[in-house]
Amino acid sequence: MDLTPLAVSLAIGLGAIGPGIGVGLIGYKAMEAMGRNPDAIGTMSLWMIIGMAFAEAIAIYALVVAFTLFGKVH
């Protein structure tokens, strides 16, 4: 019994949970900070987008691992 399909599913599924939560928290806190200090919206938007990009990079790595494992299935 080959468990590689299960490993592929878990790699992308569990690999997307953390970045999803992280992006949500980054957006939440950035909007809260922008509401408290509207003068810093430009700077905060930039750092929010950079933080979201770093969080999404983890999901992309999980996708690469899933594709690598999927290549071993076929």
Backbone atoms as SQL, in Angstrom:
CREATE TABLE atoms (id INTEGER PRIMARY KEY, chain TEXT, resi INTEGER, resn TEXT, atom TEXT, x REAL, y REAL, z REAL);
INSERT INTO atoms VALUES
  (1, 'A', 1, 'MET', 'N', 0.843, -1.180, 0.000),
  (2, 'A', 1, 'MET', 'CA', 0.000, 0.000, 0.000),
  (3, 'A', 1, 'MET', 'C', 0.886, 1.240, 0.000),
  (4, 'A', 2, 'ASP', 'N', 0.683, 2.064, -1.011),
  (5, 'A', 2, 'ASP', 'CA', 1.499, 3.265, -1.165),
  (6, 'A', 2, 'ASP', 'C', 0.800, 4.448, -0.497),
  (7, 'A', 3, 'LEU', 'N', 1.488, 5.111, 0.388),
  (8, 'A', 3, 'LEU', 'CA', 0.918, 6.250, 1.106),
  (9, 'A', 3, 'LEU', 'C', 1.335, 7.590, 0.510),
  (10, 'A', 4, 'THR', 'N', 1.927, 7.569, -0.677),
  (11, 'A', 4, 'THR', 'CA', 2.376, 8.822, -1.286),
  (12, 'A', 4, 'THR', 'C', 1.221, 9.777, -1.579),
  (13, 'A', 5, 'PRO', 'N', 0.065, 9.316, -2.092),
  (14, 'A', 5, 'PRO', 'CA', -1.044, 10.264, -2.295),
  (15, 'A', 5, 'PRO', 'C', -1.498, 10.939, -0.998),
  (16, 'A', 6, 'LEU', 'N', -1.466, 10.193, 0.088),
  (17, 'A', 6, 'LEU', 'CA', -1.807, 10.789, 1.379),
  (18, 'A', 6, 'LEU', 'C', -0.767, 11.830, 1.776),
  (19, 'A', 7, 'ALA', 'N', 0.502, 11.540, 1.527),
  (20, 'A', 7, 'ALA', 'CA', 1.570, 12.493, 1.839),
  (21, 'A', 7, 'ALA', 'C', 1.426, 13.763, 1.017),
  (22, 'A', 8, 'VAL', 'N', 1.041, 13.620, -0.253),
  (23, 'A', 8, 'VAL', 'CA', 0.835, 14.795, -1.113),
  (24, 'A', 8, 'VAL', 'C', -0.305, 15.642, -0.561),
  (25, 'A', 9, 'SER', 'N', -1.393, 14.996, -0.202),
  (26, 'A', 9, 'SER', 'CA', -2.548, 15.722, 0.333),
  (27, 'A', 9, 'SER', 'C', -2.214, 16.438, 1.634),
  (28, 'A', 10, 'LEU', 'N', -1.507, 15.759, 2.507),
  (29, 'A', 10, 'LEU', 'CA', -1.134, 16.379, 3.780),
  (30, 'A', 10, 'LEU', 'C', -0.124, 17.501, 3.589),
  (31, 'A', 11, 'ALA', 'N', 0.785, 17.345, 2.629),
  (32, 'A', 11, 'ALA', 'CA', 1.805, 18.372, 2.402),
  (33, 'A', 11, 'ALA', 'C', 1.172, 19.692, 2.002),
  (34, 'A', 12, 'ILE', 'N', 0.234, 19.657, 1.076),
  (35, 'A', 12, 'ILE', 'CA', -0.371, 20.916, 0.648),
  (36, 'A', 12, 'ILE', 'C', -1.443, 21.377, 1.632),
  (37, 'A', 13, 'GLY', 'N', -2.180, 20.425, 2.216),
  (38, 'A', 13, 'GLY', 'CA', -3.231, 20.804, 3.159),
  (39, 'A', 13, 'GLY', 'C', -2.690, 21.442, 4.423),
  (40, 'A', 14, 'LEU', 'N', -1.757, 20.756, 5.061),
  (41, 'A', 14, 'LEU', 'CA', -1.177, 21.303, 6.288),
  (42, 'A', 14, 'LEU', 'C', -0.235, 22.464, 5.994),
  (43, 'A', 15, 'GLY', 'N', 0.376, 22.441, 4.812),
  (44, 'A', 15, 'GLY', 'CA', 1.273, 23.530, 4.438),
  (45, 'A', 15, 'GLY', 'C', 0.553, 24.826, 4.130),
  (46, 'A', 16, 'ALA', 'N', -0.754, 24.766, 3.905),
  (47, 'A', 16, 'ALA', 'CA', -1.520, 25.974, 3.608),
  (48, 'A', 16, 'ALA', 'C', -2.222, 26.546, 4.836),
  (49, 'A', 17, 'ILE', 'N', -2.321, 25.759, 5.894),
  (50, 'A', 17, 'ILE', 'CA', -3.023, 26.235, 7.090),
  (51, 'A', 17, 'ILE', 'C', -2.274, 27.395, 7.749),
  (52, 'A', 18, 'GLY', 'N', -0.988, 27.213, 7.973),
  (53, 'A', 18, 'GLY', 'CA', -0.191, 28.253, 8.635),
  (54, 'A', 18, 'GLY', 'C', -0.160, 29.566, 7.873),
  (55, 'A', 19, 'PRO', 'N', 0.176, 29.536, 6.582),
  (56, 'A', 19, 'PRO', 'CA', 0.165, 30.788, 5.824),
  (57, 'A', 19, 'PRO', 'C', -1.218, 31.431, 5.752),
  (58, 'A', 20, 'GLY', 'N', -2.268, 30.613, 5.694),
  (59, 'A', 20, 'GLY', 'CA', -3.619, 31.179, 5.665),
  (60, 'A', 20, 'GLY', 'C', -3.931, 31.944, 6.938),
  (61, 'A', 21, 'ILE', 'N', -3.592, 31.356, 8.062),
  (62, 'A', 21, 'ILE', 'CA', -3.799, 32.029, 9.347),
  (63, 'A', 21, 'ILE', 'C', -2.906, 33.262, 9.442),
  (64, 'A', 22, 'GLY', 'N', -1.653, 33.120, 8.990),
  (65, 'A', 22, 'GLY', 'CA', -0.713, 34.239, 9.054),
  (66, 'A', 22, 'GLY', 'C', -1.150, 35.428, 8.222),
  (67, 'A', 23, 'VAL', 'N', -1.613, 35.176, 7.011),
  (68, 'A', 23, 'VAL', 'CA', -2.071, 36.265, 6.144),
  (69, 'A', 23, 'VAL', 'C', -3.295, 36.942, 6.756),
  (70, 'A', 24, 'GLY', 'N', -4.187, 36.144, 7.329),
  (71, 'A', 24, 'GLY', 'CA', -5.359, 36.722, 7.982),
  (72, 'A', 24, 'GLY', 'C', -4.985, 37.616, 9.155),
  (73, 'A', 25, 'LEU', 'N', -4.046, 37.158, 9.971),
  (74, 'A', 25, 'LEU', 'CA', -3.617, 37.965, 11.119),
  (75, 'A', 25, 'LEU', 'C', -2.869, 39.219, 10.686),
  (76, 'A', 26, 'ILE', 'N', -2.058, 39.097, 9.640),
  (77, 'A', 26, 'ILE', 'CA', -1.335, 40.271, 9.134),
  (78, 'A', 26, 'ILE', 'C', -2.324, 41.324, 8.652),
  (79, 'A', 27, 'GLY', 'N', -3.304, 40.885, 7.874),
  (80, 'A', 27, 'GLY', 'CA', -4.313, 41.824, 7.378),
  (81, 'A', 27, 'GLY', 'C', -5.121, 42.444, 8.501),
  (82, 'A', 28, 'TYR', 'N', -5.508, 41.633, 9.476),
  (83, 'A', 28, 'TYR', 'CA', -6.290, 42.124, 10.610),
  (84, 'A', 28, 'TYR', 'C', -5.531, 43.197, 11.389),
  (85, 'A', 29, 'LYS', 'N', -4.288, 42.889, 11.734),
  (86, 'A', 29, 'LYS', 'CA', -3.507, 43.835, 12.530),
  (87, 'A', 29, 'LYS', 'C', -3.134, 45.080, 11.728),
  (88, 'A', 30, 'ALA', 'N', -2.895, 44.912, 10.429),
  (89, 'A', 30, 'ALA', 'CA', -2.566, 46.078, 9.603),
  (90, 'A', 30, 'ALA', 'C', -3.765, 47.015, 9.501),
  (91, 'A', 31, 'MET', 'N', -4.958, 46.457, 9.307),
  (92, 'A', 31, 'MET', 'CA', -6.154, 47.302, 9.231),
  (93, 'A', 31, 'MET', 'C', -6.421, 47.992, 10.565),
  (94, 'A', 32, 'GLU', 'N', -6.178, 47.281, 11.651),
  (95, 'A', 32, 'GLU', 'CA', -6.346, 47.880, 12.973),
  (96, 'A', 32, 'GLU', 'C', -5.358, 49.032, 13.168),
  (97, 'A', 33, 'ALA', 'N', -4.109, 48.818, 12.762),
  (98, 'A', 33, 'ALA', 'CA', -3.092, 49.862, 12.909),
  (99, 'A', 33, 'ALA', 'C', -3.392, 51.057, 12.008),
  (100, 'A', 34, 'MET', 'N', -3.867, 50.790, 10.789),
  (101, 'A', 34, 'MET', 'CA', -4.206, 51.894, 9.885),
  (102, 'A', 34, 'MET', 'C', -5.400, 52.686, 10.401),
  (103, 'A', 35, 'GLY', 'N', -6.321, 52.012, 11.074),
  (104, 'A', 35, 'GLY', 'CA', -7.459, 52.712, 11.658),
  (105, 'A', 35, 'GLY', 'C', -7.039, 53.605, 12.811),
  (106, 'A', 36, 'ARG', 'N', -6.029, 53.193, 13.545),
  (107, 'A', 36, 'ARG', 'CA', -5.553, 53.998, 14.671),
  (108, 'A', 36, 'ARG', 'C', -4.655, 55.145, 14.227),
  (109, 'A', 37, 'ASN', 'N', -3.932, 54.943, 13.117),
  (110, 'A', 37, 'ASN', 'CA', -2.992, 55.961, 12.647),
  (111, 'A', 37, 'ASN', 'C', -3.135, 56.118, 11.131),
  (112, 'A', 38, 'PRO', 'N', -4.136, 56.867, 10.680),
  (113, 'A', 38, 'PRO', 'CA', -4.381, 56.997, 9.240),
  (114, 'A', 38, 'PRO', 'C', -3.236, 57.658, 8.469),
  (115, 'A', 39, 'ASP', 'N', -2.376, 58.397, 9.144),
  (116, 'A', 39, 'ASP', 'CA', -1.268, 59.060, 8.449),
  (117, 'A', 39, 'ASP', 'C', -0.223, 58.069, 7.950),
  (118, 'A', 40, 'ALA', 'N', -0.185, 56.882, 8.514),
  (119, 'A', 40, 'ALA', 'CA', 0.839, 55.896, 8.151),
  (120, 'A', 40, 'ALA', 'C', 0.310, 54.822, 7.202),
  (121, 'A', 41, 'ILE', 'N', -0.786, 55.106, 6.511),
  (122, 'A', 41, 'ILE', 'CA', -1.394, 54.089, 5.642),
  (123, 'A', 41, 'ILE', 'C', -0.436, 53.657, 4.542),
  (124, 'A', 42, 'GLY', 'N', 0.276, 54.583, 3.921),
  (125, 'A', 42, 'GLY', 'CA', 1.196, 54.226, 2.839),
  (126, 'A', 42, 'GLY', 'C', 2.300, 53.293, 3.297),
  (127, 'A', 43, 'THR', 'N', 2.917, 53.615, 4.413),
  (128, 'A', 43, 'THR', 'CA', 4.001, 52.786, 4.937),
  (129, 'A', 43, 'THR', 'C', 3.483, 51.434, 5.412),
  (130, 'A', 44, 'MET', 'N', 2.362, 51.453, 6.100),
  (131, 'A', 44, 'MET', 'CA', 1.819, 50.189, 6.618),
  (132, 'A', 44, 'MET', 'C', 1.366, 49.275, 5.492),
  (133, 'A', 45, 'SER', 'N', 0.812, 49.849, 4.439),
  (134, 'A', 45, 'SER', 'CA', 0.383, 49.019, 3.306),
  (135, 'A', 45, 'SER', 'C', 1.569, 48.300, 2.690),
  (136, 'A', 46, 'LEU', 'N', 2.668, 49.006, 2.547),
  (137, 'A', 46, 'LEU', 'CA', 3.870, 48.400, 1.979),
  (138, 'A', 46, 'LEU', 'C', 4.345, 47.232, 2.834),
  (139, 'A', 47, 'TRP', 'N', 4.463, 47.446, 4.141),
  (140, 'A', 47, 'TRP', 'CA', 4.958, 46.385, 5.021),
  (141, 'A', 47, 'TRP', 'C', 3.954, 45.246, 5.149),
  (142, 'A', 48, 'MET', 'N', 2.662, 45.565, 5.035),
  (143, 'A', 48, 'MET', 'CA', 1.649, 44.516, 5.073),
  (144, 'A', 48, 'MET', 'C', 1.789, 43.598, 3.861),
  (145, 'A', 49, 'ILE', 'N', 1.973, 44.171, 2.693),
  (146, 'A', 49, 'ILE', 'CA', 2.108, 43.372, 1.476),
  (147, 'A', 49, 'ILE', 'C', 3.388, 42.540, 1.519),
  (148, 'A', 50, 'ILE', 'N', 4.478, 43.109, 2.021),
  (149, 'A', 50, 'ILE', 'CA', 5.728, 42.347, 2.143),
  (150, 'A', 50, 'ILE', 'C', 5.548, 41.186, 3.119),
  (151, 'A', 51, 'GLY', 'N', 4.901, 41.431, 4.242),
  (152, 'A', 51, 'GLY', 'CA', 4.648, 40.360, 5.213),
  (153, 'A', 51, 'GLY', 'C', 3.768, 39.261, 4.647),
  (154, 'A', 52, 'MET', 'N', 2.756, 39.651, 3.888),
  (155, 'A', 52, 'MET', 'CA', 1.887, 38.650, 3.263),
  (156, 'A', 52, 'MET', 'C', 2.645, 37.833, 2.220),
  (157, 'A', 53, 'ALA', 'N', 3.546, 38.480, 1.496),
  (158, 'A', 53, 'ALA', 'CA', 4.338, 37.753, 0.493),
  (159, 'A', 53, 'ALA', 'C', 5.234, 36.718, 1.162),
  (160, 'A', 54, 'PHE', 'N', 5.849, 37.075, 2.281),
  (161, 'A', 54, 'PHE', 'CA', 6.678, 36.105, 2.999),
  (162, 'A', 54, 'PHE', 'C', 5.834, 34.949, 3.535),
  (163, 'A', 55, 'ALA', 'N', 4.641, 35.244, 4.023),
  (164, 'A', 55, 'ALA', 'CA', 3.772, 34.178, 4.526),
  (165, 'A', 55, 'ALA', 'C', 3.327, 33.262, 3.389),
  (166, 'A', 56, 'GLU', 'N', 3.007, 33.832, 2.243),
  (167, 'A', 56, 'GLU', 'CA', 2.574, 33.022, 1.104),
  (168, 'A', 56, 'GLU', 'C', 3.721, 32.202, 0.526),
  (169, 'A', 57, 'ALA', 'N', 4.960, 32.639, 0.727),
  (170, 'A', 57, 'ALA', 'CA', 6.103, 31.866, 0.231),
  (171, 'A', 57, 'ALA', 'C', 6.131, 30.484, 0.879),
  (172, 'A', 58, 'ILE', 'N', 5.714, 30.398, 2.128),
  (173, 'A', 58, 'ILE', 'CA', 5.675, 29.104, 2.809),
  (174, 'A', 58, 'ILE', 'C', 4.670, 28.180, 2.127),
  (175, 'A', 59, 'ALA', 'N', 3.521, 28.723, 1.732),
  (176, 'A', 59, 'ALA', 'CA', 2.524, 27.910, 1.027),
  (177, 'A', 59, 'ALA', 'C', 3.053, 27.461, -0.331),
  (178, 'A', 60, 'ILE', 'N', 3.819, 28.305, -0.987),
  (179, 'A', 60, 'ILE', 'CA', 4.395, 27.930, -2.279),
  (180, 'A', 60, 'ILE', 'C', 5.414, 26.811, -2.092),
  (181, 'A', 61, 'TYR', 'N', 6.207, 26.869, -1.021),
  (182, 'A', 61, 'TYR', 'CA', 7.145, 25.781, -0.742),
  (183, 'A', 61, 'TYR', 'C', 6.390, 24.475, -0.501),
  (184, 'A', 62, 'ALA', 'N', 5.280, 24.539, 0.215),
  (185, 'A', 62, 'ALA', 'CA', 4.475, 23.338, 0.453),
  (186, 'A', 62, 'ALA', 'C', 3.920, 22.798, -0.863),
  (187, 'A', 63, 'LEU', 'N', 3.539, 23.686, -1.763),
  (188, 'A', 63, 'LEU', 'CA', 3.047, 23.256, -3.073),
  (189, 'A', 63, 'LEU', 'C', 4.145, 22.578, -3.878),
  (190, 'A', 64, 'VAL', 'N', 5.359, 23.110, -3.801),
  (191, 'A', 64, 'VAL', 'CA', 6.494, 22.493, -4.498),
  (192, 'A', 64, 'VAL', 'C', 6.767, 21.097, -3.935),
  (193, 'A', 65, 'VAL', 'N', 6.715, 20.956, -2.624),
  (194, 'A', 65, 'VAL', 'CA', 6.911, 19.643, -2.004),
  (195, 'A', 65, 'VAL', 'C', 5.815, 18.681, -2.455),
  (196, 'A', 66, 'ALA', 'N', 4.575, 19.164, -2.510),
  (197, 'A', 66, 'ALA', 'CA', 3.471, 18.307, -2.947),
  (198, 'A', 66, 'ALA', 'C', 3.663, 17.864, -4.391),
  (199, 'A', 67, 'PHE', 'N', 4.077, 18.774, -5.273),
  (200, 'A', 67, 'PHE', 'CA', 4.313, 18.400, -6.670),
  (201, 'A', 67, 'PHE', 'C', 5.476, 17.417, -6.790),
  (202, 'A', 68, 'THR', 'N', 6.502, 17.608, -5.965),
  (203, 'A', 68, 'THR', 'CA', 7.637, 16.683, -5.986),
  (204, 'A', 68, 'THR', 'C', 7.195, 15.284, -5.553),
  (205, 'A', 69, 'LEU', 'N', 6.407, 15.219, -4.500),
  (206, 'A', 69, 'LEU', 'CA', 5.889, 13.923, -4.059),
  (207, 'A', 69, 'LEU', 'C', 4.938, 13.331, -5.093),
  (208, 'A', 70, 'PHE', 'N', 4.139, 14.177, -5.728),
  (209, 'A', 70, 'PHE', 'CA', 3.201, 13.693, -6.743),
  (210, 'A', 70, 'PHE', 'C', 3.939, 13.133, -7.950),
  (211, 'A', 71, 'GLY', 'N', 5.107, 13.698, -8.255),
  (212, 'A', 71, 'GLY', 'CA', 5.920, 13.177, -9.354),
  (213, 'A', 71, 'GLY', 'C', 6.407, 11.766, -9.087),
  (214, 'A', 72, 'LYS', 'N', 6.548, 11.412, -7.826),
  (215, 'A', 72, 'LYS', 'CA', 6.982, 10.057, -7.472),
  (216, 'A', 72, 'LYS', 'C', 5.841, 9.044, -7.584),
  (217, 'A', 73, 'VAL', 'N', 4.602, 9.537, -7.621),
  (218, 'A', 73, 'VAL', 'CA', 3.453, 8.643, -7.733),
  (219, 'A', 73, 'VAL', 'C', 3.352, 8.095, -9.146),
  (220, 'A', 74, 'HIS', 'N', 3.557, 8.953, -10.123),
  (221, 'A', 74, 'HIS', 'CA', 3.370, 8.532, -11.517),
  (222, 'A', 74, 'HIS', 'C', 4.677, 8.211, -12.149);
